[in-house]
Amino acid sequence: MLKPMFSTVAETYDICNKFLTLGLDKRWRKACAKQSNNGCLTVDLCCGTGDLTFNLLKNLDQNSFLIGIDFSKEMVSRAIAKKSK
């Protein structure tokens, strides 16, 4: 039931998230990423378009391992496109 919904909104997900949270989503991701531990395995389940995953990547060192995973192929495609930029 949720998979088709997230697949449908993937294209507008980021802008909707920013609008619905009044821009606080960016601050929440930064705060979460600061809590990450170096030298550990970190998994971002339901990573969506990858915004938290990329914030975590900035805060983790080379001894860390990071996985971002989502059940929506369209969301993951958007994350891959962001990483390519």
C-alpha positions as CSV (number, residue, x, y, z in Angstrom):
1,M,0.0,0.0,0.0
2,L,2.8,2.5,0.9
3,K,5.2,1.5,-1.9
4,P,3.0,2.8,-4.8
5,M,2.3,6.0,-2.9
6,F,6.0,6.8,-2.3
7,S,6.9,5.7,-5.9
8,T,4.3,8.2,-7.1
9,V,5.5,11.2,-5.0
10,A,9.2,10.6,-5.5
11,E,9.6,13.5,-8.0
12,T,8.1,16.1,-5.6
13,Y,9.0,14.5,-2.3
14,D,11.9,16.8,-1.4
15,I,10.0,20.0,-2.0
16,C,6.9,18.7,-0.2
17,N,9.1,17.7,2.8
18,K,10.6,21.2,3.0
19,F,7.2,22.8,2.7
20,L,5.4,20.6,5.2
21,T,8.2,20.9,7.8
22,L,8.7,24.7,7.2
23,G,12.3,23.9,6.4
24,L,13.1,22.2,9.7
25,D,13.8,18.9,7.9
26,K,17.3,20.2,7.0
27,R,18.1,21.0,10.7
28,W,16.7,17.6,11.8
29,R,18.9,15.7,9.4
30,K,22.0,17.7,10.5
31,A,21.3,17.0,14.1
32,C,20.8,13.3,13.5
33,A,24.0,13.1,11.4
34,K,26.0,14.7,14.3
35,Q,24.9,11.8,16.5
36,S,26.4,9.2,14.2
37,N,29.5,7.2,15.4
38,N,32.6,6.8,13.3
39,G,34.0,3.3,12.7
40,C,30.5,1.8,12.7
41,L,28.0,0.4,10.3
42,T,25.2,2.9,9.8
43,V,22.0,1.9,7.9
44,D,19.5,4.5,6.7
45,L,16.3,2.4,6.3
46,C,13.7,4.0,4.1
47,C,16.3,6.5,2.9
48,G,13.9,8.0,0.4
49,T,15.8,10.5,-1.8
50,G,18.9,10.2,0.3
51,D,19.1,13.5,2.1
52,L,19.8,11.9,5.5
53,T,22.2,9.4,3.9
54,F,24.2,12.2,2.4
55,N,24.3,14.1,5.7
56,L,25.5,11.0,7.4
57,L,28.2,10.5,4.7
58,K,29.6,14.0,5.5
59,N,30.0,13.2,9.2
60,L,31.4,9.6,9.0
61,D,35.1,8.8,8.5
62,Q,36.7,6.3,6.2
63,N,36.5,3.6,8.8
64,S,32.7,3.7,8.7
65,F,30.3,1.8,6.5
66,L,27.0,3.4,5.4
67,I,24.1,1.8,3.7
68,G,21.0,3.7,2.4
69,I,18.1,1.4,1.4
70,D,14.5,2.1,0.4
71,F,11.6,-0.1,-0.9
72,S,10.7,2.5,-3.6
73,K,12.9,2.2,-6.7
74,E,11.9,5.7,-7.7
75,M,13.1,7.2,-4.4
76,V,16.4,5.4,-4.8
77,S,16.7,6.6,-8.4
78,R,16.3,10.2,-7.1
79,A,19.0,9.6,-4.5
80,I,21.4,8.2,-7.1
81,A,20.7,11.2,-9.3
82,K,21.5,13.6,-6.4
83,K,24.8,11.8,-5.7
84,S,25.8,12.1,-9.3
85,K,25.5,16.0,-9.2
